[in-house]
Amino acid sequence: MGKTPLPSNAVLRFDEPFDDNRNNWGVAIEGEDVFYKPPEDGEYCILIKRDNFTAWEWYEPFRTDEFVAEVACTVSGADDASCGLGFGPDGDNIYWYEISPTSQTFGLFVLEDDEWQDMLVEWDTSRNINPNGQNYMSLERVNGVVSMYVNGVLIAQVEDDRFPEGRVGIGGSTYDEGNATICLDNLRVWRLE
């Protein structure tokens, strides 16, 4: 749903419908800033309690260099909150693709050595982003090119190869408002082999 069609060499390595918690998502981790709720009713939800905060959780077992990852996401509780899908080697280094449904905007951030860098793709608008419901986000990396899709449509590409290998992260961000709930479903990761 996030990227269509898939490359011919894409091999599905992970398919998570969040129908149960066999992969130990969240495990009811609650802190002052964020609450990672265990999956329930086919969704994995993260409550970001404070403003100007980004939270994600990794799909741990799989590291790759070339991949396609997609996740379905909805946002509630804060108008300017966003869904996020990322890729990187660790929590200090990640490409972070966001869509903000209410404003139908998207951007690509880079966290490098625990410092947010200049955006690789500045905030832009796409009418392909559903402002009132679920959106499928997809992130692809092939030969150092990072491609972003929403609901099956390519919306941006950028060349950047600073992280040669990594894992996939899912989550979201808040800006002016806190208490946003980011609900994720149907995470799929393909390795390009």
VMD Tcl script that draws the C-alpha trace (Angstrom):
set ca {
  {0.00 0.00 0.00}
  {2.81 2.45 0.80}
  {4.89 1.85 -2.32}
  {3.55 0.25 -5.45}
  {4.78 -1.70 -7.25}
  {7.56 -3.30 -5.21}
  {10.94 -3.95 -6.87}
  {11.20 -7.44 -8.41}
  {14.02 -8.34 -5.99}
  {12.02 -7.44 -2.83}
  {11.75 -10.31 -0.34}
  {9.33 -9.86 2.57}
  {11.35 -10.24 5.80}
  {8.84 -8.97 8.36}
  {5.06 -8.63 8.46}
  {3.55 -7.24 11.69}
  {-0.24 -6.74 11.83}
  {-0.09 -6.02 15.61}
  {-2.80 -8.61 16.27}
  {-0.83 -9.85 19.26}
  {2.44 -8.92 20.92}
  {4.68 -11.77 19.83}
  {7.39 -9.20 19.03}
  {7.24 -7.43 22.42}
  {6.31 -3.95 21.22}
  {5.98 -1.35 23.95}
  {5.49 -3.76 26.84}
  {3.65 -0.90 28.58}
  {6.74 1.29 28.92}
  {5.56 4.57 30.41}
  {7.77 7.53 31.18}
  {7.32 11.21 31.85}
  {7.38 12.10 28.14}
  {5.98 9.07 26.33}
  {3.89 5.93 26.85}
  {4.60 2.96 24.55}
  {1.40 0.93 24.85}
  {1.39 -2.78 24.03}
  {-0.52 -3.65 20.83}
  {-4.27 -3.80 21.18}
  {-7.09 -4.25 18.65}
  {-4.61 -4.63 15.79}
  {-2.68 -1.40 16.45}
  {0.47 -0.34 18.24}
  {-0.05 3.11 19.78}
  {2.42 5.56 21.27}
  {1.19 8.44 23.43}
  {3.60 11.38 23.24}
  {2.77 13.45 26.31}
  {4.84 16.57 25.76}
  {5.30 19.04 22.94}
  {8.34 19.13 20.62}
  {9.17 15.48 21.14}
  {9.98 12.58 18.79}
  {9.47 8.97 19.87}
  {10.12 5.75 18.03}
  {10.67 2.06 18.59}
  {12.91 -0.17 16.50}
  {12.13 -3.34 14.64}
  {15.17 -4.98 16.25}
  {16.04 -8.31 14.62}
  {16.70 -7.18 11.06}
  {19.50 -4.96 9.77}
  {19.88 -4.21 6.08}
  {21.36 -1.77 3.57}
  {18.74 -1.79 0.79}
  {15.10 -2.16 1.76}
  {11.49 -1.06 1.48}
  {9.53 -0.50 4.71}
  {5.93 0.56 5.10}
  {3.53 1.21 7.94}
  {-0.04 2.45 8.26}
  {-0.47 5.36 10.69}
  {-3.15 7.54 12.26}
  {-2.75 10.54 14.56}
  {-5.15 11.85 17.19}
  {-5.13 14.32 20.07}
  {-2.94 17.06 18.56}
  {-3.43 18.89 15.26}
  {0.24 19.31 14.43}
  {1.49 15.84 15.40}
  {3.02 13.58 12.77}
  {3.62 9.94 11.94}
  {7.20 8.80 11.50}
  {9.11 6.04 9.73}
  {12.88 5.85 10.00}
  {16.05 3.97 9.22}
  {19.42 4.07 10.93}
  {22.09 2.17 12.85}
  {21.14 3.37 16.36}
  {19.18 5.91 18.39}
  {21.71 8.67 17.68}
  {21.70 8.24 13.89}
  {18.53 7.94 11.83}
  {16.73 9.15 8.71}
  {13.29 10.22 9.95}
  {10.45 10.58 7.43}
  {7.37 12.36 8.81}
  {3.91 13.13 7.54}
  {1.54 15.52 9.30}
  {-1.96 14.49 8.23}
  {-3.83 17.63 9.35}
  {-1.68 19.95 7.24}
  {-0.98 17.32 4.52}
  {2.76 18.00 4.82}
  {5.86 15.81 4.87}
  {9.61 16.12 5.44}
  {12.78 14.09 5.85}
  {15.00 14.72 8.87}
  {18.42 13.38 9.80}
  {19.64 12.75 13.32}
  {23.43 12.34 13.24}
  {25.58 11.84 16.34}
  {22.51 12.72 18.45}
  {22.10 16.15 16.76}
  {19.31 17.02 14.33}
  {20.86 18.23 11.07}
  {19.43 20.39 8.29}
  {16.43 18.65 6.76}
  {17.16 16.52 3.69}
  {13.66 17.27 2.39}
  {12.11 20.50 3.70}
  {8.46 20.46 4.74}
  {6.29 20.28 1.63}
  {2.64 19.62 0.85}
  {1.10 16.54 -0.76}
  {-2.60 16.09 -1.47}
  {-1.93 12.35 -1.39}
  {-1.82 12.55 2.42}
  {-5.22 11.79 3.93}
  {-5.97 14.58 6.46}
  {-8.68 12.64 8.30}
  {-7.65 9.02 8.66}
  {-5.07 6.36 8.02}
  {-2.06 6.92 5.77}
  {0.39 4.35 4.44}
  {3.96 5.62 4.63}
  {6.78 3.88 2.79}
  {10.53 4.46 2.91}
  {12.88 2.90 0.37}
  {16.65 2.92 0.16}
  {18.49 1.75 -2.95}
  {22.05 2.67 -4.01}
  {22.20 5.59 -1.56}
  {18.88 7.08 -2.71}
  {16.18 7.51 -0.06}
  {12.65 7.55 -1.51}
  {9.48 8.50 0.35}
  {6.00 7.36 -0.60}
  {2.57 8.01 0.85}
  {-0.49 5.94 -0.05}
  {1.32 4.40 -3.02}
  {2.63 7.66 -4.52}
  {6.27 8.77 -4.68}
  {6.48 12.21 -3.05}
  {10.24 12.82 -2.72}
  {13.71 11.35 -3.29}
  {17.12 12.41 -2.05}
  {20.63 11.04 -2.41}
  {22.32 10.42 0.92}
  {24.43 7.47 1.99}
  {25.64 8.45 5.46}
  {24.14 5.35 7.13}
  {25.26 2.31 5.10}
  {23.31 -0.18 7.22}
  {20.57 0.00 9.80}
  {17.19 -1.06 11.10}
  {13.68 0.31 10.76}
  {12.00 2.52 13.37}
  {8.34 3.57 13.70}
  {6.75 6.31 15.78}
  {5.85 9.97 15.60}
  {6.49 13.54 16.69}
  {4.76 16.44 18.39}
  {5.34 20.14 17.83}
  {3.26 22.88 19.50}
  {0.88 20.45 21.21}
  {1.51 17.42 23.40}
  {-0.76 14.48 24.22}
  {-0.74 13.08 20.69}
  {-1.48 9.42 20.08}
  {0.29 7.84 17.11}
  {-1.27 4.49 16.14}
  {0.60 2.18 13.78}
  {-0.48 -0.93 11.91}
  {0.65 -3.33 9.19}
  {4.40 -2.81 9.43}
  {6.14 -4.61 6.59}
  {9.84 -4.69 5.75}
  {11.26 -6.06 2.51}
  {14.94 -6.64 1.85}
  {16.16 -6.02 -1.68}
  {18.22 -9.08 -2.56}
}
mol new
graphics top color blue
foreach p $ca { graphics top sphere $p radius 0.5 }
foreach p [lrange $ca 0 end-1] q [lrange $ca 1 end] { graphics top cylinder $p $q radius 0.2 }
display resetview
